[in-house]
């Protein structure tokens, strides 16, 4: 049975090297815009902007 609620799982992808580094949850009611966070990328070995990619189940 599926969970009830407004939180969805999504991936954060590095804008420079395009690698999927993080999986986070987002409340789709309170945060309607796409996420864009500055996080550490292990492939680039420095802090880069990561953007929201796709919904995960």
PyMOL commands that set and color helices and strands:
alter all, ss='L'
color gray80, all
select strands_A, chain A and resi 7-14+20-27+36-41+46-56
alter strands_A, ss='S'
color yellow, strands_A
deselect
rebuild
show_as cartoon
